[in-house]
Each structure stands twice: as C-alpha cells, then as structure tokens.
Amino acid sequence: MINVNKPFLPKSDEYQRYVDQIFNINWLTNNGPLVNEFELKIKDYLKINHFLFVSNGTIALQFAIKALDLKGEIITTPFSYVATTSSIVWEGCTPIFVDIDSKSFNINPSKIEEKINENTSAILATHVYGNPCDIDQIQEIAEKHNLKVIYDASHCFGTQYKNRSVFEYGDISTTSFHATKLLHSIEGGGVFSNDPQLIKKIASMRNFGHDGENKFSGLGINGKNSEFHAAMGLCNLNYIDNILEKRKSDSFRYNLWFDKSEDISLLKVNNITSFNYAYYPIVLKTKKICEKIYKDLKENNIYARRYFYPLLSDLDYVENSNDNIVANEITEKVLCLPLYYQLTNEEIDMIARIILRTLNN
Ligand SMILES: *Cc1c(COP(=O)(O)O)cnc(C)c1O
C-alpha cells in the first residue's frame, strides 16, 4: 500500500541513545534538557531568534490568538486543515472567510479588505502546501487597518521567503511537528515571533502561567512537550537536509511526467520563495476526472488525499459563506499525491502512469 504520507523514522539506535539519556537523568518533561536542545537547534538551523516548542500545532494557533488578545472577527482562509478554523472558534472568535487565489491556493489579498469592519481584529492565513502567502500585501493591509497577522505555517518547515525563514513573518507564526509533517517530533508544534514580549507571554501560558514555583503571571494552560518528543525531533532534525532534498527530487520526477499534460495544473511557487516541497498537489480539469483518478489509484492500493476537502467555510459550527468561488472549485478538483522519504522512483513512475492512463482513456 502507498499512502499519501509515511512518517519519517530515524535509525532506532539513534532514538534509543536519547531514551537511555532520559532514563539516566529521570527527567521526562517540564522544559527538560532535550526540549531546550531542540529549541536551540531549531533556532540555529533556521537562523532565527525565538522559538517555543509546544505540544502540537493546534495549541500553537490557540496560543497565538490568546497572546494577541484577539476578539471578534478573524479573517481567514476556507482552504486549510480544520485546525486553522477550529482554533479561532475555540478561542471565542468568529472566522470570516476570504476566497483563495487560483494559482497559489492561498488567501487572496485583494479580497480581504471588503471583509474588514470595526469588529475585525486579525488575519489568520495558512501558507498552503508550504508555499508562502503574499506576505507583503497582507502586511500592508494589516498595517492600514491596524490588524494583527498570524500565519499557520504548519506546512512550512524549511521554506524561505526573501531569504529568511517564512516563520519570521507576521506577528506570530505557528507550525506543526506532527508525525505526518516534513519535520516531526511524533506530536509537537512551534510558536515563532520576533517580539520577545509575546514569546515570554506564551512561554508562561504553555506552563500554566507559572512564574516561579508559587507565583502565576496570568492565565495559562498545559502546552508543554516532553523529552521523548524532543528526542524524536532532534533525531529527525539531523536528516532534515536529506528530507528536503528528497522531496525536491521526487517533485521534479512527478513534474517530468505531468509538465506537458494539459489536463493537470501544478502548484506555482513565486520566485522570492525557496520552497520546501512539502506536498505535491495536482489540480484536474473537473470533479469527475478527479474522482476517477482517486478511485483508479485506490484500486491499485495507492491513496491520494483530497487536501483540502471539505472547505472550512462549510463546517457546521461556522456561519457558512458561499462566496468562496475559487476555493469551491479547487477543493473539488485537487489531489495530493504520495510524497515521503521512503517513496521510490519506481513508485512515483507507477503513480504517474496510472494517472496519465486514466486521463487518456
Ligand atoms: C497539521 C496542521 C495543523 C495542526 O497541527 P497538529 O500538530 O496536528 O495539531 C494545523 N494547520 C494546518 C494547516 C496543518 O496542516
């Protein structure tokens, strides 16, 4: 069976060495040495100043909303994973959906301003598939209307925008280190900001608001991560350059098959981006063809995924909006193809052949 994704695993003795270390000092969680080491190494690798390792990418989003003290309406994208919207609702705010751009699949900045009113407090946008939003334009709109900007950068480890880590943009960026993501710590998430005050606030929030043993500096929750998770993150970080390189060459191999097909459109990444090749989406001409390809692949034990379907604006706990015309169209016709470290050239070729055969029938 070929799934859309297979978690990366380091050599087991590499993980075991960390486990022995954890057993030796008997420090399992609560900001232990491996969590610290992971935070330092991530900052070093990305050449950034601030990063907090938290329990998962969803609580990272909740921290961002809470720390910025957001209220009322948050402008967001309908085309993302459910956590982007659920965290807004969970924090007591209202998601207001803005349609996506047909090339990048990211929120369309030119449609944002018409949704801004006196209740709008922020823009929460996802860099879909690891491909950055139009950050400059979003920043300009945010400054003009005095809004905060949060980026759900869960797909973005390794992506650079204008020669800097994409995590450096927005008031806060968040990421996920879930097992299915490009770099993972089994479960895990990250919070990034260039504002040391925000980082300090979230560091306290993730530890119940503790300020020393018997004092609390504000409302907190448990958003910590453990030594075992940090250990997996550290092991995997050693392979990150190979992981990025492998995804790039796999994507190029798919491209060779699909470049000339008039029935398939591929993701276009702008030239100020150094892309991480986190996903390999293809957009078909019609919903019917998309479903046929999905089915034919499945009959061959190959599981593509409809990222992202359904649209978040169709969730039953949000106010449904039906003016997301582009998003509505893309969500019916997009498939993400298998892309992971252990995938072989032969498998890529087989997947591509099945798709092209379906298209030519
Ligand atoms: C994976 C993902 C999340 C959630 O991350 P978890 O670590 O699983 O909580 C949020 N947003 C997007 C876009 C994601 O892909």
The ligand as an SDF file (V2000), in Angstrom:
LIG
                    3D

 15 15  0  0  0  0  0  0  0  0999 V2000
   -1.2310   19.7140   10.6870 C   0  0  0  0  0  0  0  0  0  0  0  0
   -1.8780   21.0410   10.6440 C   0  0  0  0  0  0  0  0  0  0  0  0
   -2.3380   21.6890   11.7980 C   0  0  0  0  0  0  0  0  0  0  0  0
   -2.4180   21.0170   13.1400 C   0  0  0  0  0  0  0  0  0  0  0  0
   -1.2450   20.5730   13.6560 O   0  0  0  0  0  0  0  0  0  0  0  0
   -1.2370   19.4810   14.8160 P   0  0  0  0  0  0  0  0  0  0  0  0
    0.1980   19.4600   15.2370 O   0  0  0  0  0  0  0  0  0  0  0  0
   -1.6930   18.1940   14.2360 O   0  0  0  0  0  0  0  0  0  0  0  0
   -2.1390   19.9760   15.8960 O   0  0  0  0  0  0  0  0  0  0  0  0
   -2.8280   22.9790   11.6890 C   0  0  0  0  0  0  0  0  0  0  0  0
   -2.9000   23.5950   10.4960 N   0  0  0  0  0  0  0  0  0  0  0  0
   -2.5060   23.0070    9.3650 C   0  0  0  0  0  0  0  0  0  0  0  0
   -2.5890   23.7560    8.0830 C   0  0  0  0  0  0  0  0  0  0  0  0
   -1.9970   21.6990    9.3960 C   0  0  0  0  0  0  0  0  0  0  0  0
   -1.6530   21.0790    8.2510 O   0  0  0  0  0  0  0  0  0  0  0  0
  1  2  1  0
  2  3  1  0
  2 14  2  0
  3  4  1  0
  3 10  2  0
  4  5  1  0
  5  6  1  0
  6  7  2  0
  6  8  1  0
  6  9  1  0
 10 11  1  0
 11 12  2  0
 12 13  1  0
 12 14  1  0
 14 15  1  0
M  END
$$$$
